[in-house]
């Protein structure tokens, strides 16, 4: 991805564009298996499978905690940072369990 979007990624890293705007503008609004390496894909598959610690449950919990709808979360760096903390924790737990 880096070689395809180097200028856009600089803007993203410097928070000149929101994560959602980046996804819509440079990724056709989606994040797919082609954007991940093998380890990232394995984690994503495990995290999306279901249960109380799956992505959807975490996302719904975050929406409720921030008094937003899971269908309409703000496209902001605050939202990104909130979900990133949860995903980082799940990823660490996943690595430890392997």
N, C-alpha and C positions, 0 to 999 in steps of 0.2 A: 504494500500500500504506500509506503513512504516515497518510493520513486515516482509513483503516479500523482501524488498530491503534495509535493514538498512545500510549495508556497502556502497552500491551504493549511497544512499541518503546523507551519510556523504561526499562522494566525490563530489556530486552535490552541496551541501551547501557550500563547501569550494572551489568551482569552479575549481575542478580538472578534470572535464568532462563538456562538453558543454551540454546545454539542448537538442539539437537535437541528439547528440550521446547517451545521457541517454535514450531518447525515443526509438531510434532504438535498442539499446542494451538490455534494460530492459522492454520495453513495446511493443515490436514488431512493432515499428514505429508509434504507434497510441495512442491517448488519447480518452478514451471512457466514456460512462455514468457510467460504473462500477468503474471509478476512482474518482467519485464525490459523495458527500453526497446529500441529497434531495434539500437543498438550492442551492448548486452549480449547480445541474442539472437544477433547475428552472431558474437560471440566464443564464446558457449556452443556454437553449432553447430559452429564450427571446432574447438573444444577437445574435443568429444565424438566427433569423426570417427574417430579411431584413430591408431595409430602409437605410437612410444616416448615422445612428449610429450603424450599425450592424458590426459584426466581419469582414466580407469580405470587406466592404467599408473602415473600419479602417485600415485593413492590406494593401489594395491597396493604400490608401493614404500614409501610412508609406513607402511603397516600392517606390512610386513616390518621396517623400521627400528625401529619402536616395539614389535616383538614382539607385535603384535595380529593378529587375523584381519580380513581385508578385509570379512568378513561381520558383524563385531561390534567396531567401533571405539568407544572410550569417548565418551559424550556429555559432553564437558568443554570448557572454554575452551582448554586446552592443545592438544587435538586441533584445535579450530577454528583457533587461531593457527598451527599447523603447516601445515595445508592451505591456509590463507589466504595464507601466504608463497609457497607454490608457485603458487597461482592468480594472485597479483599478478605474479609473475615471468612466467608464461605470457601474462598479459594485456599486460604491457609489451612482450614479444617480439612478440605479435600486432599491437599498435599500430605498432611499428617496421617490421614487414614489409608494412604496408598501403600 
